[in-house]
Amino acid sequence: MMTIALLRSVLGWSALLNLLLVVVWFSLFLGFHDRMYAWHRRWFRLSGETFDAIHYAGMAWYKIATWLLFILPYVALRISA
């Protein structure tokens, strides 16, 4: 049975793991940008600017989804209970 405390715990840990994933993604993007671009360029015809824009937009959408799906419900449950 899912209790409020368990749901809060799951949301909190999920938020932390998802934010950690974005930090790792950004770190790898900064550290291995040229290798990642060369690897993707083999399959797709992308300019460097387009490649960067796709990754930054993906990170932004991922962070927004993490806030909407995990962090805000977690905060709401902390306030209400």
Secondary structure, 3 states (H helix, E strand, C coil): CCCHHHHHHHHHHHHHHHHHHHHHHHHHHHHCHHHHHHHHHCCCCCCHHHHHHHHHHHHHHHHHHHHHHHHHHHHHHHHHC
